[in-house]
Amino acid sequence: MKIREFKVETWLNPRAHLCRYNFGSSCVKAFTVEELFDCIGLDSDDFLAEVREMSLHYGDFFGLERLRVALSGLYESLPADRVLTVHGGTGANSAVMIELLEPGDNVVAFIPNYQQHYSIPESLGIEVRYLELKEENGYLPDLDELAGLIDKNTKMLTLSNPNNPSGAFIDGEMMKAICDMAAKVGAYVLSDEIYRGLGDGRMPSVVDVYDRGIATSSTSKVFSMAGTRIGWTVTRDEATYKRLENRRSYDTICCGVFDELLVAIALEQKEKILERNRKIVRENRAVLDRWLATQPRLRCGNRSFGSTAFVKYDFDLSCVDLCTDLFENESVLLCHGDCFEIPKSFRLGYGYVDADVLEEGLAVLGRYFQKFS
């Protein structure tokens, strides 16, 4: 199996620790262990005491039961035995597509999106049909266009919700309309929901509206614990769950015992974490919006329900050259739009840094963009 270069990872990974202003990361500011326990109001010494007595044998083969119960609480009436833990959100997406797609199928992939969602099917020899999410529609899908892409061989619709990179959110009503189209041909809807939870109020999951919906996520973005590498896959469909359970034995076996316990403890107090992180993204987005209002050559009109903004510009420079120059000469890291197949654009992560650092970095960007005015 030959697969394309993973653009976002090969761009960000070598540079993330070499810049002064990391706006490439899409995580909300990471916790230290002590900060996490302070946030959730528990004593980290109790966790450390439990770790000292922990067996270093294999962990639970389908996920620590305590963690699966906590994860099931992220969805409406989802039983814990429909949750599988895996190695990160990337592991979750990979397992779903590799297990469920077969030669002769086609996939409808929403773009822009995280590259896994179209490059993995492509590498498997699956026909990929692209539904472009357009700026003029707020990066939400055109349902008429979507209907024209689905046929009897469509096995899966694959998307991120909230969208990566724009942060646009498909609400419950629109998601139901999408799932109704999928249901007519028996297709799965794979929804990467790694940014779900930062918006105010209820944010329905695909598994809340469709029995063949599959949701993937992880602790990386919304829960500020990327280093735990805990991801998960959930679906209500028993037969699909059993297939993914079997696939998990091939590529995961089990997750780390320390990681699963730590995440279980944290997610039992998830509202405290979400309250902290919603405050960070809300305040930082206000800083970003004030700055964008001063930038006549940039535009970013849609509301983001995540921790990133997708910005387009109108001057004559490729996004790779732009972001390379910014990194090398201004020590600012952005994620260039070629990572999402969209020219003259970049993703700016505004949740990873403190507000004062964000303001400093935006001031640097503002001075840089003056040369194009």
VEXLOTI-692069 format. One line per 10 residues: number of its first residue (from 1); their letters; for each residue x, y, z of C-alpha. Coordinates in Angstrom, 1 decimal. Example, Ala and Ser with C-alpha at 12.3 -4.5 7.8 and 13.67 -1.06 7.14 Angstrom:
<recs>
1 = as = 12.3/-4.5/7.8  13.7/-1.1/7.1;
</recs>
This chain:
<recs>
1 = mkirefkvet = 0.0/0.0/0.0  1.5/3.3/-1.1  0.1/6.5/0.6  0.7/10.1/-0.1  2.9/12.4/2.0  0.9/13.4/5.1  1.3/17.2/4.5  0.1/18.6/7.8  2.3/16.3/9.8  5.4/16.6/7.7;
11 = wlnprahlcr = 5.0/20.4/7.8  4.3/20.9/11.5  6.2/18.2/13.2  9.8/19.3/12.4  9.0/23.0/13.2  6.7/23.0/16.2  9.5/23.2/18.8  11.6/25.6/16.7  9.3/28.7/16.6  8.5/31.5/19.0;
21 = ynfgsscvka = 4.8/31.6/18.1  3.3/28.2/17.5  0.0/28.9/15.8  0.3/25.6/13.9  -1.0/23.6/16.8  -4.8/23.1/16.9  -4.8/21.8/20.5  -6.2/23.8/23.4  -3.3/24.7/25.7  -1.9/21.5/27.2;
31 = ftveelfdci = -2.1/20.7/30.9  0.7/19.6/33.1  -0.3/16.8/35.4  -0.5/19.1/38.3  -2.6/21.7/36.4  -5.0/18.9/35.3  -5.6/17.8/38.9  -5.9/21.4/40.1  -8.5/22.0/37.3  -10.6/19.0/38.2;
41 = gldsddflae = -10.3/19.5/42.0  -8.6/16.3/42.9  -5.3/15.4/44.6  -2.6/14.2/42.1  -1.0/12.3/45.0  -3.9/9.9/45.0  -3.3/9.1/41.3  0.4/8.6/41.9  -0.3/6.3/44.8  -2.5/4.2/42.6;
51 = vremslhygd = 0.1/4.1/39.8  2.7/2.8/42.2  0.6/-0.3/42.8  -0.4/-0.7/39.2  0.5/-3.9/37.2  2.6/-3.3/34.1  0.9/-6.2/32.4  -1.5/-5.7/29.5  -4.4/-3.3/30.1  -8.0/-4.0/29.4;
61 = ffglerlrva = -8.3/-5.3/25.8  -11.3/-3.1/24.8  -10.4/-0.2/27.1  -10.4/0.3/30.8  -14.1/-0.1/31.9  -13.9/3.1/34.0  -12.7/5.0/31.0  -15.3/3.5/28.6  -18.1/4.6/31.0  -16.7/8.1/31.2;
71 = lsglyeslpa = -16.4/8.2/27.4  -19.9/7.0/26.9  -21.1/10.1/28.8  -20.0/12.2/25.9  -22.9/10.9/23.9  -26.6/10.6/24.3  -27.6/7.2/25.9  -24.6/5.4/24.4  -23.8/2.2/26.3  -20.2/1.8/27.5;
81 = drvltvhggt = -19.9/-1.5/25.6  -20.1/0.5/22.3  -16.8/2.3/23.0  -13.4/1.1/21.9  -10.2/2.9/23.0  -7.3/3.1/20.5  -4.1/4.9/19.9  -5.1/8.4/19.2  -7.7/9.9/16.8  -5.4/8.9/13.9;
91 = gansavmiel = -5.6/5.3/15.1  -9.3/5.5/15.3  -9.8/6.9/11.8  -7.3/4.4/10.3  -8.9/1.4/11.8  -12.4/2.4/10.7  -11.5/3.0/7.0  -9.1/0.0/6.7  -11.6/-2.4/8.2  -14.8/-1.2/6.5;
101 = lepgdnvvaf = -13.8/-0.2/2.9  -13.4/-2.7/0.1  -12.5/-2.7/-3.6  -15.5/-1.5/-5.7  -16.7/1.0/-3.0  -16.6/4.7/-3.2  -16.2/7.3/-0.5  -17.5/10.8/-0.4  -14.9/12.9/1.4  -15.7/16.4/2.6;
111 = ipnyqqhysi = -12.8/18.8/2.0  -11.0/20.7/3.4  -10.4/18.1/6.0  -7.8/16.1/7.9  -5.9/14.3/5.1  -6.5/10.8/6.6  -10.1/11.1/5.4  -9.2/10.9/1.7  -5.6/9.7/1.5  -6.3/6.5/3.3;
121 = peslgievry = -9.2/5.4/1.1  -7.2/6.5/-2.0  -4.3/4.3/-0.9  -6.6/1.3/-0.6  -7.7/1.7/-4.2  -11.1/3.2/-3.2  -12.7/5.7/-5.5  -12.8/9.1/-3.6  -15.5/11.6/-4.5  -14.9/15.1/-3.1;
131 = lelkeengyl = -17.5/17.4/-1.7  -15.8/20.8/-1.4  -16.9/22.9/1.6  -17.1/26.4/0.3  -16.3/29.7/2.0  -19.5/31.3/0.7  -21.5/28.5/2.5  -19.6/29.0/5.8  -17.7/25.7/5.1  -21.0/23.8/5.5;
141 = pdldelagli = -21.9/21.1/2.9  -24.2/21.8/-0.1  -26.8/19.0/0.4  -27.9/19.1/-3.2  -24.3/18.6/-4.4  -23.8/15.9/-1.8  -26.9/14.0/-3.1  -25.4/13.9/-6.6  -22.2/12.2/-5.3  -23.9/9.3/-3.5;
151 = dkntkmltls = -24.8/6.1/-5.4  -25.3/2.4/-4.6  -21.6/1.8/-4.3  -21.1/4.6/-1.7  -19.8/2.8/1.4  -18.9/5.8/3.5  -19.2/9.5/3.9  -16.2/10.9/5.8  -15.9/14.3/7.5  -14.7/16.2/10.5;
161 = npnnpsgafi = -17.3/18.0/12.7  -16.4/20.6/13.8  -14.5/20.9/10.6  -10.7/20.9/10.4  -9.5/23.5/9.5  -12.4/26.0/9.5  -14.2/25.1/12.8  -17.6/25.1/11.0  -20.1/22.8/12.8  -22.8/20.7/11.2;
171 = dgemmkaicd = -25.7/20.9/13.6  -28.1/18.1/14.4  -30.7/19.0/11.8  -28.2/19.1/8.9  -26.4/16.0/10.2  -29.7/14.1/10.1  -30.3/15.2/6.5  -26.8/13.9/5.6  -27.4/10.7/7.4  -30.8/10.2/5.7;
181 = maakvgayvl = -29.0/10.3/2.4  -26.4/7.8/3.6  -29.2/5.5/4.9  -30.8/5.2/1.5  -27.7/3.3/0.2  -26.7/1.8/3.6  -23.5/3.9/3.8  -21.6/4.7/7.0  -21.0/8.2/8.1  -17.6/8.6/9.7;
191 = sdeiyrglgd = -17.4/11.8/11.7  -14.1/12.8/13.2  -15.3/14.7/16.2  -11.9/15.6/17.8  -12.9/19.3/18.2  -16.5/18.6/19.4  -17.3/20.1/22.8  -15.8/23.6/22.7  -19.1/25.3/21.5  -21.6/26.5/24.0;
201 = grmpsvvdvy = -24.7/24.2/24.4  -25.4/20.8/23.0  -23.3/19.6/20.1  -24.9/16.4/18.8  -22.6/13.6/17.6  -23.3/11.5/14.5  -24.0/8.5/16.7  -26.8/10.4/18.3  -28.7/10.7/15.0  -27.7/7.6/12.9;
211 = drgiatssts = -27.3/3.9/13.7  -24.6/3.5/11.1  -22.8/6.6/12.3  -19.3/6.2/13.6  -17.6/8.8/15.7  -13.9/9.1/16.4  -12.1/11.4/18.8  -9.3/11.7/21.2  -8.0/13.7/24.2  -5.7/15.8/22.0;
221 = kvfsmagtri = -7.7/18.9/21.2  -10.7/19.6/23.4  -9.2/17.9/26.5  -5.6/19.3/26.3  -4.0/15.9/26.8  -2.5/15.0/23.5  0.4/13.2/25.1  -1.8/10.5/26.6  -2.5/9.3/23.0  -5.9/8.0/24.0;
231 = gwtvtrdeat = -8.4/7.9/21.2  -11.7/6.2/20.7  -14.3/4.9/18.3  -18.0/4.7/19.0  -20.9/3.3/17.1  -24.4/2.0/18.0  -24.3/-0.7/15.3  -23.4/-4.0/16.9  -22.1/-5.7/13.8  -19.9/-2.7/12.9;
241 = ykrlenrrsy = -18.7/-2.6/16.5  -17.7/-6.3/16.4  -15.7/-5.7/13.2  -13.9/-2.8/14.7  -13.3/-4.8/17.9  -11.6/-7.5/15.8  -9.6/-4.9/13.9  -8.4/-3.4/17.2  -6.7/-6.7/18.0  -4.6/-6.4/14.9;
251 = dticcgvfde = -3.4/-2.8/15.4  -3.9/-1.8/19.1  -4.2/-4.8/21.5  -4.6/-2.4/24.3  -3.7/1.2/25.3  -1.3/2.2/28.0  -2.5/1.5/31.6  -1.2/4.8/32.9  -2.8/6.8/30.1  -6.2/5.1/30.4;
261 = llvaialeqk = -6.4/5.6/34.2  -5.4/9.3/34.0  -7.9/10.0/31.2  -10.7/8.2/33.0  -10.1/10.3/36.1  -10.0/13.5/34.0  -13.2/12.7/32.0  -15.2/11.9/35.1  -14.8/15.7/35.6  -15.1/16.6/32.0;
271 = ekilernrki = -17.2/19.7/32.5  -14.5/21.4/34.6  -12.0/20.8/31.7  -14.5/22.0/29.1  -15.3/25.1/31.1  -11.5/26.0/31.3  -11.0/25.3/27.6  -14.1/27.1/26.4  -12.9/30.1/28.3  -9.5/29.9/26.6;
281 = vrenravldr = -10.8/29.7/23.1  -13.6/32.3/23.7  -11.1/34.9/25.0  -8.4/34.1/22.4  -10.9/34.1/19.5  -11.9/37.7/20.6  -8.3/38.7/20.4  -8.0/37.1/16.9  -11.2/38.7/15.7  -10.0/42.2/16.7;
291 = wlatqprlrc = -6.8/41.6/14.9  -8.5/40.3/11.8  -10.6/43.4/11.6  -7.3/45.4/11.0  -6.2/43.1/8.1  -7.8/44.2/4.8  -6.0/41.5/2.8  -7.2/38.6/5.0  -10.7/37.1/5.4  -12.2/34.6/7.8;
301 = gnrsfgstaf = -16.0/35.0/7.9  -17.3/31.8/9.4  -17.9/31.1/13.1  -15.5/28.5/14.5  -16.7/25.9/17.0  -13.1/24.6/17.4  -9.7/26.1/18.2  -8.7/27.1/14.7  -9.4/29.8/12.1  -9.1/29.2/8.4;
311 = vkydfdlscv = -7.9/32.4/6.8  -7.8/33.3/3.1  -5.7/36.1/1.6  -5.8/37.9/-1.7  -2.1/38.7/-2.5  0.0/36.8/-5.0  2.2/34.4/-3.0  1.7/30.7/-2.6  0.7/29.6/0.9  3.8/27.3/1.2;
321 = dlctdlfene = 6.1/30.2/0.4  4.2/32.5/2.7  4.3/30.1/5.7  7.9/29.2/5.0  9.0/32.8/5.1  7.0/33.5/8.2  8.6/30.5/10.0  12.2/31.2/8.8  12.2/35.0/9.2  9.6/35.8/11.9;
331 = svllchgdcf = 9.5/32.6/13.9  5.8/32.3/13.5  4.4/28.8/12.6  1.1/28.6/10.6  -0.3/25.6/8.9  -0.4/26.3/5.1  -3.5/25.7/3.1  -1.9/23.1/0.8  -2.2/20.8/3.8  -6.0/21.0/3.1;
341 = eipksfrlgy = -5.8/21.3/-0.7  -6.9/24.9/-0.6  -4.5/27.5/-2.1  -3.9/31.0/-0.7  -4.9/30.1/2.8  -3.6/29.1/6.2  -4.9/27.6/9.4  -4.2/29.6/12.5  -4.6/27.8/15.9  -5.5/30.2/18.6;
351 = gyvdadvlee = -6.2/27.9/21.5  -2.7/26.6/22.2  -1.1/29.7/23.6  -1.9/32.3/26.3  -3.8/35.4/25.2  -0.7/37.7/25.7  1.4/35.4/23.5  -1.3/35.3/20.9  -1.4/39.1/20.8  2.4/39.3/20.5;
361 = glavlgryfq = 2.4/36.8/17.6  -0.4/38.6/15.8  1.4/41.9/16.1  4.4/40.2/14.4  2.0/38.9/11.7  0.4/42.3/11.3  3.7/44.0/10.6  4.6/41.2/8.2  1.4/41.6/6.2  1.9/45.4/5.9;
371 = kfs = 4.3/44.7/3.0  1.2/43.5/1.0  -1.0/46.5/1.6;
</recs>
